[in-house]
Amino acid sequence: MPRSPLPPREGISATALRAPGGKATHAKNHLPVPDSIGDWLETEFPEAAPESRQALLTDGDMCDEAGRPVTWDDPVIPGGFYFFHRPVPAEERIPFDVGIVFEDEDLIVVDKPHFLASTPNGRFVRECVVTRLRVDLDQPDLVAIHRLDRITAGLLVLSKRPETRGRYQRLFQDRRVHKTYRALAPAPPPELEFPIVRESRLVKPVGGRQVLEVAGESNAVSRIRLVRTIGAQGLSPSGTRVDTDAVGPPRRGGGDHAPSEWAGDEDEGPPRGGIAEYELAPVTGKTHQLRVHMNGLGLPILGDPVYPVDLGPDPYDFTSPLQLLAAEIAFDDPLTGCPRHFSSHLSLDPGAVAAS
């Protein structure tokens, strides 16, 4: 797809739409080509009000891939790309800030907070790292070059310049980036020996939120190491939290937290056997991979609203952040050959996992 001739508006990229017909292979090349742009938009958006379709040409600045504005009666270029800005409604703010860890002329490395999406996706278009930073930093070309789940916190690498973006994206595609995560989960049973290499086949059913481990050739590999347990020293017999050590460097952006308590009810608070901190290193990059692999070991990550049971989480419920942190990223810079290593300034917090 050609690059959009329209710059982002309010940090939001223009939408691309491909016309029917043409010689190139694409999903609509077998369809008849409408006589005009107006006829095509009526076919493409049949349930939209006429004035909404007209607005794509005016308020949306609709143009062809060469940047030429189009009118309602213009002929359709068979198989051509057209670009326009969709109306995007206001979104309730996710009340957490993005921290800048590193910046040079090519990259920005940030600490993404829990609950804030990395990129525009479904419900969240304005409330994501990319859109926010495009506006706040006046960086319209900013693009995230890898994925980080909305409910996972930690390091996210963004590219500032299209001219060098492909070199950095290739690092992630070729698995030449070493990523280390930290997680809090139930303390392991004595028979579980670490380090563990978890290999399995992951499949995400259509329409489902949970990713499943199924029989078949492995397509996901994670390395898991036990860092330390927070058991008898960290919990009283009733389940009340007492004098545990911090699990990382001081939190940033979330303010100070008074010591929290875990209720003693069997269905509330942390696991009875205590909790533990784990170091997780994904060799592959499948959706939810670390969360699924930890759950498969019987060690679901604290605060996970999907594993082992999908609770249908409200995206504006911030009471129990997932205790998973993208803590370190390392790679050899493709432009200079120099090693790069970045560490998150955020930390995990067992006290933030609310009883539910």
URURQUI-V612566 format. One record per run of one state. SS is the DSSP state (H for helix, E for strand, - for the rest). FROM is the first residue (numbers start at 1). LEN is the number of residues. If there is no record, write none. Layout:
BEGIN
ss=SS from=FROM len=LEN
ss=SS from=FROM len=LEN
END
This chain:
BEGIN
ss=- from=1 len=8
ss=E from=9 len=1
ss=- from=10 len=2
ss=E from=12 len=1
ss=- from=13 len=2
ss=E from=15 len=4
ss=- from=19 len=18
ss=H from=37 len=8
ss=- from=45 len=5
ss=H from=50 len=8
ss=- from=58 len=5
ss=E from=63 len=2
ss=- from=65 len=4
ss=E from=69 len=1
ss=- from=70 len=11
ss=E from=81 len=4
ss=- from=85 len=14
ss=E from=99 len=5
ss=- from=104 len=3
ss=E from=107 len=6
ss=- from=113 len=4
ss=E from=117 len=1
ss=- from=118 len=3
ss=E from=121 len=1
ss=- from=122 len=2
ss=E from=124 len=1
ss=- from=125 len=3
ss=E from=128 len=1
ss=H from=129 len=8
ss=- from=137 len=6
ss=E from=143 len=2
ss=- from=145 len=8
ss=E from=153 len=7
ss=- from=160 len=2
ss=H from=162 len=12
ss=- from=174 len=4
ss=E from=178 len=9
ss=- from=187 len=9
ss=E from=196 len=9
ss=- from=205 len=6
ss=E from=211 len=4
ss=- from=215 len=5
ss=E from=220 len=11
ss=- from=231 len=4
ss=E from=235 len=1
ss=- from=236 len=5
ss=E from=241 len=1
ss=- from=242 len=33
ss=E from=275 len=8
ss=- from=283 len=6
ss=H from=289 len=8
ss=- from=297 len=4
ss=E from=301 len=1
ss=- from=302 len=22
ss=E from=324 len=9
ss=- from=333 len=6
ss=E from=339 len=5
ss=- from=344 len=6
ss=H from=350 len=3
ss=- from=353 len=4
END
